[in-house]
């Protein structure tokens, strides 16, 4: 997936073109919604309370367009203009998930057509570090920076309605609980090779693709999302870093790599900066709205 700043750099201007200047804060929220499960995954993996394979299957389902729409509906129910906000969130979640598969990600993709099919969709046009990604990353950064005051001053339009908030909680419940119904189907499709990785004894001879795993050149191992270290033979870089691999398992704990691609680490930095700026902007807007409402209540 493109980094957060890249998504903002593409999606904010497109929404301005179609007349969505008043709702750019909601566009920023929509840029983050499909990535929320992956952010949660990284946090919960570190905590270690859950089985990493079940957790990743859960987050994979939650990151699909189908479940992004449930969260979009839940958020839209907290606003005065529920229908309009839902369309903005849903449309930009779709746009987010159409941009993600443009990048080359071995063993990766998005789920646009779930739950009818859990096959991953990907186009594989450019690597994540391609110059065009850098250009839109910088566009996103400067758009946030120079439009900060104007966007922070635009209210989110949150409104208390017991009925709408109750409906919103139902949608939120579907977003949180619904993915549990599809874990088995996801594993059957071997999404992200999770079934292959889980069944350690059955690995030998099976193909495998790793997307931007941590590679240690000293001991020639990759570290999977679950924390397992797997020995690499065959084609591999001579330095440590983020590397994508294609190959097959020789033994349960080793692979023969047919090809690899070395990635710079700047993408993660751009996403962290983008998430920090977006969350800070949203907090700024909420606080401004709160203080403005208090000022109006007190009168001149």
N, C-alpha and C positions, 0 to 999 in steps of 0.2 A: 504494500500500500504506500502511496506517497506520504511524506511526513505531514504533520498537522499544518505547518505554515504553507506548504505547497497547496493543500486543499483549500485553505483560506484564500491564497493568492489566485486561485482559479474560480472558486465558487462565489466569493464576494462580488467581483466585477460582473459575473454573469447575472447575478440577482439584481444588481443595479441596472443592468441593461433592460431587464424585463419589468422594471418599475417597483422593485422591492427595497427601496432605500430606507423606508421606515422600519424594516424588519431585519436589519443586518445582524443584530444580536442573536436572533433566532437562527439565522443562517450559520453563524459561528457555532451555536449549540448543535445544529444538525451535522456540522463537519466533525463533531466529536462523538456523536451517538454511536456510529458503527465501530468506533475504536474503544468504547467503554469496556466491552468484555475483555479485550486484550490487555487493557490497563489493569483491570481486576485480576486477570490471570497472573500477571507478573507479581502483583502484591501477594496473592494467596499462595502462589508457589513458594515464595520466600517464607511465609508463615508455616507452611507444611502441614496444615490440618487435613487436607484433602488428597485423595489419590490423584496424581498429576494427569493421568490419562483421562479419567472421568471428568476432571475439571476442564481439561482442554476441549473435550467433546461438548461439554455444556456451553462453554464460551463460544465455540464454533457455531453452535445452533443459535445462540443469542445474537451473534454478529450478523446473521442472515438478514436479508431485507424484510422477510416476514416478521421477525421479532423486533426489528428496528421500528416497524410501523406501530407495534403495540406501545413501545416507549414513546414514540412521537404522539400517539393519541393520548397517552397519560399526561404528558406535559401540556398538550393543547387544551385539555380539560381544565387547566388551572387559569386560563386566560379568558378575557372578554370576547375576543374574536376567535373562537375555538376552531371553526372550519378553516379560516384563512391560515392560522398558525399551523394547523395540522398539514395543510397542503404544502406550506413552506418547508416544514420539517421533513415530511415524506418525500417531497421532490428532491431535496438536497441530500437526504440519505441515499436515495436512488443514484443521484449524481456521484456521490462519494463512492458508491459501490460499482459504478461504471468506470471511474477513474482508476480505482485500485488495480484491476486486472490488466491495465495498460503496461504496467511494469513487469519485467521478467522476474518471476519468483518460482524457482524450481520446487515442485511439490506443494504449490500454494495456489490460491484462487479465492473466489467469492461465491456465495450461495444466493444467486438472484432468484431462483425459481423454487426454492423450498416453500412448503414441505412436499410438493409434488415430486421433486427430485432433489437429492442432496449431492448431485454431481457438481464439481467445482467448475466455475467459468473463469477462463483466463485468455488473454490475447497475446501477452508477452511481446511487447513492442520495444521497450527501452529498459535498460538497467536502472535501478534506483538512483545511481549516482550520475546519470546522464545530465549534460549541461542544461537541457530544457527543464529538468526537475529543479536544478539550482536556481534558474531564472525565476520560476514561479514561487520558489521558497523565499527569495528576496522580495518579490512582489508582495507576498503575504505579510512578511515582516514589516515592510514600510507602510502597507495599507493599515495595519493595526496601529502602527506608531503615529501616523499623521492623521488618521481618522478617529483616534482614541476619544478625544473630547466630545466630538459630535455623536459617536455611537454610545458613549457612556450616558449622555444626556437623553437618549431615546428610551422611554420607559418600555419595560417588557409587557406591560398591560395585564399583570396578574390581578385576578379578581376572585374574591371568596364567594363560592356558590356551593352549598352543601350537596346539591344534586350532582353538579358537574364534578366536584371533587370526589364524590363517591364513585362515579363512573370512571374517573381517572385512576382511582385505587384499584378498580377491577382490571383495567388495562395493565396497570403496573404488576398486579398479581399474575396475569397471563404472561407478561414479559419475564418475570422471575421464575415461575413454575413451569411454563410451557416447554422450555427446552428439555426438561427431564423426560418427556414423552418420546424424544427422538434420538436419544443417545445410542440405542442399539442399531437403529437404521444408519446413523452416521458411521458407527464402527464397521458395519457391514460394507460400506463403500470404501473403507480404508483411507478416509480423509486424513490428509497430512501424514499418511503411513502410520497412523496411530495403532491400528490393529497389528500391523507388522512389528512395530516397536514393542507393543505390550506382550506379545507372545514370544518371549525370548528364545525358547527352545526351537521354535519353527522358523527362525530368521534365516539360517544358511540357505543360499541360493536365491533369495528374494531380492528384487530391485529396491532401491531406496534413494530418495532425494532429500537433501537437507537445505533449507533456506536460511542463509546468514547465521549459521551456528558459530559458536566460539571455537576457534581452532588453536591448538597449542603446538607450535612447530617443534618444540624441544622433545616432547614425548609422542608427537604425531597422533594426537587424539582430538576428537571433537566432543563438545559437551552439549548434550541434548537439553531441551527445555525442562525435562524431568530431572536433570542433574547427572544423568548417566554419562560416563566417558567411554567412547568407542574408538578403538584403534583404527588408523587409516593407513592403507598401503596403496600403491599405484600413484596416480596423478594427484599432486598436492603442492601447495605453495611452500616457499622456503622461509616464510615469516609468519608469526602468529597474528591473529585478528579475526574479523568476521569473514567467513568463507561459505559459499554455497557449493555443495558436492552432489554429484550423481555417481551411482555405482551399484554394487550388490554386496550382500552379506556373504563373507567367507565362513565365519563362525558367528556364534551369538554375540561375540564382543568385538568383531572386527569387520571392516568393509574394504573392498577393492574399489577405489575411486576411478571412474572412467574419465571424468572431467571435473574442473573446479572453476570458480570465479571468486576473486578476492574483492571485498567491499571495503571502502573507507567507513569509518565510524561516525561521520558527520551527520548521518541521517537521524540517529537517535538523539543527538544534541538538538537538531532542528525541531524534532517532535517535542522534546522537553521544553524548549523555549516557547514553542507555539502553544502548548497546553498551559504553561504558566501564564503567558500573556492573555490567553483567552479567559482563563478562570479569574485572573485579576480584573480584567475588563468587566466581566459579568458581575463580580462582587462590587466593583466601583459603581456600576449602574444601579444595582439593588440598593446600595447605601445612599446614593443620590436621590433615588425615588423615595426612600424612607424619610430622609431629612426634608425633602420638598413637601411631602405629605404632612409632616409635623408642622412645618412652617405655615402651610395653608390653614391648618386647624387653629393655629395661634392667632392668625389674622395679622393685619398690618400693625 
